[in-house]
Amino acid sequence: MRQLPVRQILRWTAYPLFFLVCFVFFAYKTFPYDRLAARIVQMAQLQGYELEIGDLTHSGMTGLTFDDLRVIVPSADEGSPPTDVVFDELTLSTTLLSLISEVKSYSFFAELAGGQAEGDVTIGENVLDVDAEIDDIDLSAISALPKFAVVPLAGTLNGEISLAMPSEIGESTGNLEITVEGLNIGDGKSKVDIPGWGGLTLDQADAGDLELVATIEEGIARIERATAHGKDLELDALGKARLGRPFNRTELDIMVRVKIEDAYKARSDKVATMLELASSGLKAALTKDGAIQYAVAGPVGPRLRARPAGAQPFEAPK
């Protein structure tokens, strides 16, 4: 029986393989990433977004790393400012299988606001899976936060987020654990728009360390614990949120309690005066121990309403 010419076969295959490896390597190293960055900016503009990319390089075979990335998202509400997010570095990667699939999977690593965030996201037409970890992010350094927070916030954010939202949203599961070390509310400089009062500057208030724990089962996120007790403020919340798609269909049903300590009132004449003048209007929200308590219910968005609930016990809505 004639033996296979192994050496000859190796010789025939070695040269094409060597050429292919060299081609892939040099194409990978000499890819025009500056042109790709310009193309990404152009595509974002067609979708109504603005991007500023300081530098763009590769990350592995199917990933990209953005340095000094700025993302500007227009507001859905007329007259509201856009959302502006700045990343010192953002790395996005995927798989070859994901590139040809209708359901896209991505891994990300971001450095921003003095900390970092990393995780995995799977996105489809009716599917969303998120598994993320947040480490040491400075709230006061997040440029987009003032758009979503009623008052200026400061503190160090850490947390873990796990969410599996399939096409049947009632089957969603997950967990949320968030902490903010050294939470401070107000900065003594920024004006807060309070209905009936106009712009009011709030002196900085120490709210201690915030801890938020929520569990998601059967499409309902239940707050297990949400508390922050500091020298100036005590904050507590209980309740649930029924998840919706899109997000503005999410229904909230929570109880919020805020207690302002006498030490803060004595230190902040503005807050003390405001509370004294508003005392008659706050009667329905005042509890026996002097806290202010509201029930917040309705869909997320402009129609969300807070109802005074000072006479009710502080417990999760049924």
URBELJO-V971904 format. One record per backbone hydrogen bond with DSSP energy under -1.0 kcal/mol. NH is the residue of the N-H (numbers start at 0). CO is the residue of the C=O. E is the energy in kcal/mol with one decimal. If there is no record, write none. Layout:
# URBELJO-V971904
NH | CO | E
NH | CO | E
This chain:
# URBELJO-V971904
5 | 3 | -2.2
8 | 4 | -2.4
9 | 5 | -2.7
10 | 6 | -2.1
11 | 7 | -2.2
12 | 8 | -2.0
13 | 9 | -2.4
14 | 10 | -1.0
16 | 12 | -2.0
17 | 13 | -2.7
18 | 14 | -2.4
19 | 15 | -2.5
20 | 16 | -2.6
21 | 17 | -2.3
22 | 18 | -2.6
23 | 19 | -2.5
24 | 20 | -2.5
25 | 21 | -2.6
26 | 22 | -2.3
27 | 23 | -2.2
28 | 24 | -2.1
29 | 25 | -2.2
32 | 30 | -2.0
35 | 31 | -1.7
36 | 32 | -2.5
37 | 33 | -1.8
38 | 34 | -2.2
39 | 35 | -2.5
40 | 36 | -2.3
41 | 37 | -2.0
42 | 38 | -2.5
43 | 39 | -2.3
44 | 40 | -1.9
45 | 41 | -1.5
47 | 44 | -1.3
48 | 43 | -2.7
49 | 71 | -2.1
51 | 69 | -2.1
53 | 66 | -1.4
54 | 66 | -1.5
56 | 64 | -2.1
58 | 62 | -2.1
63 | 91 | -2.8
64 | 56 | -2.8
65 | 89 | -3.5
66 | 54 | -2.7
67 | 87 | -2.2
68 | 86 | -1.8
69 | 51 | -2.4
70 | 84 | -3.1
71 | 49 | -2.8
72 | 82 | -3.1
79 | 76 | -1.9
82 | 72 | -3.1
84 | 70 | -2.9
86 | 68 | -3.4
87 | 110 | -2.3
88 | 110 | -1.6
89 | 65 | -2.6
90 | 108 | -2.9
91 | 63 | -2.6
92 | 106 | -2.3
93 | 61 | -1.4
98 | 94 | -1.5
100 | 97 | -1.0
103 | 122 | -2.6
105 | 120 | -3.1
106 | 92 | -2.7
107 | 118 | -2.5
108 | 90 | -1.8
109 | 116 | -3.3
110 | 88 | -2.9
111 | 114 | -1.4
114 | 111 | -2.5
115 | 134 | -2.3
116 | 109 | -2.3
117 | 132 | -2.1
118 | 107 | -2.0
119 | 130 | -2.4
120 | 105 | -2.9
121 | 128 | -2.5
122 | 103 | -3.1
123 | 126 | -2.6
127 | 164 | -2.3
128 | 121 | -2.3
129 | 162 | -3.0
130 | 119 | -2.3
131 | 160 | -2.7
132 | 117 | -2.8
133 | 158 | -3.1
134 | 115 | -3.0
136 | 156 | -2.2
137 | 112 | -2.8
138 | 154 | -2.6
140 | 137 | -1.5
141 | 138 | -1.6
144 | 141 | -1.1
146 | 143 | -1.2
147 | 144 | -1.6
148 | 144 | -2.4
153 | 183 | -1.9
155 | 180 | -2.2
156 | 136 | -3.4
157 | 178 | -2.5
158 | 133 | -2.2
159 | 176 | -2.4
160 | 131 | -2.6
161 | 174 | -2.6
162 | 129 | -2.9
163 | 172 | -3.0
164 | 127 | -3.2
168 | 166 | -1.1
170 | 167 | -2.4
171 | 168 | -1.6
172 | 163 | -1.9
173 | 215 | -1.8
174 | 161 | -2.1
175 | 213 | -2.5
176 | 159 | -2.4
177 | 211 | -3.0
178 | 157 | -2.8
179 | 209 | -2.1
180 | 155 | -2.4
182 | 207 | -2.7
183 | 153 | -2.6
184 | 204 | -2.3
185 | 151 | -3.0
187 | 201 | -2.7
191 | 199 | -3.2
193 | 197 | -2.5
196 | 193 | -2.8
197 | 193 | -1.7
199 | 191 | -2.3
204 | 184 | -2.3
206 | 182 | -2.7
209 | 179 | -2.4
210 | 226 | -2.3
211 | 177 | -3.2
212 | 224 | -3.2
213 | 175 | -2.6
214 | 221 | -2.1
215 | 173 | -2.9
216 | 219 | -2.2
218 | 171 | -2.0
219 | 216 | -1.8
220 | 240 | -3.0
221 | 214 | -2.9
222 | 238 | -2.7
223 | 212 | -2.3
224 | 212 | -1.9
226 | 210 | -2.1
227 | 234 | -2.4
229 | 232 | -3.2
231 | 205 | -2.1
232 | 205 | -1.8
233 | 258 | -1.9
234 | 227 | -3.4
235 | 256 | -2.2
236 | 225 | -1.9
237 | 254 | -2.0
239 | 252 | -1.9
240 | 220 | -2.1
241 | 250 | -2.7
242 | 218 | -2.3
248 | 245 | -2.2
249 | 246 | -2.4
250 | 241 | -2.2
251 | 297 | -2.8
252 | 239 | -2.2
253 | 295 | -2.6
254 | 237 | -3.3
255 | 293 | -3.1
256 | 235 | -2.9
257 | 291 | -2.8
258 | 233 | -2.5
260 | 231 | -2.7
264 | 260 | -1.7
265 | 261 | -2.5
266 | 262 | -1.4
267 | 263 | -2.5
271 | 267 | -2.1
272 | 268 | -2.5
273 | 269 | -2.4
274 | 270 | -2.6
275 | 271 | -2.0
276 | 272 | -2.5
277 | 273 | -2.0
281 | 277 | -1.5
284 | 281 | -1.6
285 | 281 | -1.3
286 | 290 | -2.5
289 | 286 | -1.7
291 | 257 | -3.5
292 | 284 | -2.9
293 | 255 | -2.7
294 | 306 | -3.0
295 | 253 | -3.0
296 | 304 | -1.9
297 | 251 | -2.0
299 | 249 | -2.3
303 | 300 | -1.8
304 | 296 | -1.5
306 | 294 | -3.2
308 | 292 | -2.7
309 | 283 | -2.4
311 | 308 | -1.0
314 | 312 | -1.4
